[in-house]
Each structure stands twice: as structure tokens, then as C-alpha cells.
Amino acid sequence: PRDTAKDEAILLAAGDLFMEHGYEAVSLDAVAQRAGVSKATIYARYDDKDALFAAVLRQECERAVSLDSFSPDPSQSVRD
């Protein structure tokens, strides 16, 4: 089974580094070092830096917007 703590550490490290330095300046080596994992651990979860970046964005979007906000309120009409 995959270690969810490593998943979280990778996403946190990548998100922090992307915000601090920008996408182009961040290497997977730097993410691995900050997350305390090997680069092979990152590649076991993500195909490349683009996939990791997309996962960071997805996580941040899910944090910012709850899935409930996309469910209609049964007391309101669909038009509203």
C-alpha cells in the first residue's frame, strides 16, 4: 500500500517550491529533497513534472472550493 504521508509531503513540497520559485525553476530533485523522499518515489506517483504540477493545482482547487458548492440547493429552482 502507498504511504499517504509521502503523497502529502510531495504535494506540499511541490506546492511550496512552485510558489516560491515558479514552475520552470523547480526540479523534481528539489521536490524530492524538500519532501524527504527519493525521486523514484515521485516518479512512482507522477509521470513527470507536468503531472505533479497538475496534482498540486487540483489539490489547491479542491481545498478552495468544496464539492458541495456544485450541488444545487433543493429549495431553489434550477434557474436560480
Backbone hydrogen bonds in HBPLUS format (Angstrom, degrees):
<---DONOR---> <-ACCEPTOR-->    atom                        ^
c    i                          cat <-CA-CA->   ^        H-A-AA   ^      H-
h    n   atom  resd res      DA  || num        DHA   H-A  angle D-A-AA Bond
n    s   type  num  typ     dist DA aas  dist angle  dist       angle   num
A0006-LYS N   A0003-ASP O   3.10 MM   3  5.48 129.5  2.36 104.6 116.4     1
A0007-ASP N   A0003-ASP O   3.25 MM   4  6.68 154.3  2.32 144.2 151.5     2
A0008-GLU N   A0004-THR O   2.95 MM   4  6.19 164.1  1.98 150.6 153.5     3
A0009-ALA N   A0005-ALA O   2.94 MM   4  6.09 156.1  2.00 141.7 148.8     4
A0010-ILE N   A0006-LYS O   2.89 MM   4  6.05 158.4  1.94 152.3 157.1     5
A0011-LEU N   A0007-ASP O   3.07 MM   4  6.34 169.0  2.09 153.3 155.8     6
A0012-LEU N   A0008-GLU O   2.90 MM   4  6.01 161.8  1.93 151.6 157.1     7
A0013-ALA N   A0009-ALA O   2.92 MM   4  5.96 166.4  1.93 145.8 150.3     8
A0014-ALA N   A0010-ILE O   2.85 MM   4  5.96 167.2  1.86 153.3 157.6     9
A0015-GLY N   A0011-LEU O   2.90 MM   4  5.91 162.9  1.93 143.7 149.2    10
A0016-ASP N   A0012-LEU O   2.96 MM   4  6.12 166.4  1.97 152.3 156.0    11
A0017-LEU N   A0013-ALA O   2.92 MM   4  6.11 166.5  1.94 152.9 156.9    12
A0018-PHE N   A0014-ALA O   2.82 MM   4  5.97 165.2  1.84 156.9 161.1    13
A0019-MET N   A0015-GLY O   3.02 MM   4  6.17 158.3  2.07 147.1 152.9    14
A0020-GLU N   A0016-ASP O   2.89 MM   4  6.07 155.1  1.95 149.0 156.6    15
A0021-HIS N   A0017-LEU O   2.86 MM   4  5.82 166.6  1.87 156.2 158.8    16
A0022-GLY N   A0018-PHE O   2.84 MM   4  4.65 140.8  2.00 122.0 131.2    17
A0026-VAL N   A0023-TYR O   3.23 MM   3  5.60 156.4  2.29 111.6 118.5    18
A0031-VAL N   A0027-SER O   3.12 MM   4  6.51 155.5  2.18 145.9 152.7    19
A0032-ALA N   A0028-LEU O   2.90 MM   4  6.02 165.3  1.92 147.3 151.2    20
A0033-GLN N   A0029-ASP O   2.94 MM   4  6.15 160.7  1.98 148.4 153.7    21
A0034-ARG N   A0030-ALA O   2.98 MM   4  6.15 168.9  1.99 150.8 153.6    22
A0035-ALA N   A0031-VAL O   2.86 MM   4  5.96 157.9  1.91 153.1 159.9    23
A0036-GLY N   A0032-ALA O   2.90 MM   4  5.86 124.3  2.21 140.1 153.2    24
A0037-VAL N   A0032-ALA O   3.01 MM   5  5.02 158.7  2.06 144.5 147.6    25
A0036-GLY N   A0033-GLN O   3.26 MM   3  5.17 140.6  2.43  94.3 105.3    26
A0041-THR N   A0038-SER O   3.10 MM   3  5.20 128.7  2.38  96.7 109.4    27
A0042-ILE N   A0038-SER O   3.37 MM   4  6.84 148.3  2.48 141.7 149.2    28
A0043-TYR N   A0039-LYS O   2.96 MM   4  6.31 163.2  1.99 152.9 157.3    29
A0044-ALA N   A0040-ALA O   2.89 MM   4  6.05 131.3  2.13 138.3 151.1    30
A0045-ARG N   A0042-ILE O   2.96 MM   3  5.33 147.9  2.06 107.8 117.8    31
A0046-TYR N   A0042-ILE O   2.82 MM   4  5.97 152.2  1.89 155.5 165.0    32
A0052-LEU N   A0048-ASP O   3.12 MM   4  6.47 155.5  2.19 149.5 156.6    33
A0053-PHE N   A0049-LYS O   2.86 MM   4  6.06 162.1  1.89 152.9 157.8    34
A0054-ALA N   A0050-ASP O   2.91 MM   4  6.15 158.2  1.96 148.3 154.3    35
A0055-ALA N   A0051-ALA O   3.00 MM   4  6.22 149.8  2.09 141.3 149.3    36
A0056-VAL N   A0052-LEU O   2.96 MM   4  6.29 152.0  2.04 149.9 157.5    37
A0057-LEU N   A0053-PHE O   2.94 MM   4  6.25 163.5  1.97 153.5 157.6    38
A0058-ARG N   A0054-ALA O   2.88 MM   4  6.06 160.4  1.91 148.5 154.2    39
A0059-GLN N   A0055-ALA O   2.95 MM   4  6.10 161.8  1.98 145.9 150.7    40
A0060-GLU N   A0056-VAL O   2.99 MM   4  6.22 160.7  2.03 151.7 156.8    41
A0061-CYS N   A0057-LEU O   2.89 MM   4  6.11 155.9  1.95 151.2 158.0    42
A0062-GLU N   A0058-ARG O   2.92 MM   4  6.15 158.5  1.97 150.9 156.8    43
A0063-ARG N   A0059-GLN O   2.98 MM   4  6.22 143.0  2.12 142.6 152.8    44
A0064-ALA N   A0060-GLU O   2.99 MM   4  6.17 151.1  2.07 143.7 151.3    45
A0065-VAL N   A0061-CYS O   2.92 MM   4  6.00 153.2  1.99 152.7 158.7    46
A0069-SER N   A0066-SER O   3.08 MM   3  5.62 150.1  2.17 110.9 118.7    47
A0070-PHE N   A0067-LEU O   3.09 MM   3  5.62 162.0  2.12 113.6 119.3    48
A0071-SER N   A0068-ASP O   3.07 MM   3  5.23 161.4  2.11 107.3 113.3    49
A0076-GLN N   A0073-ASP O   2.96 MM   3  5.52 166.9  1.98 122.8 127.1    50
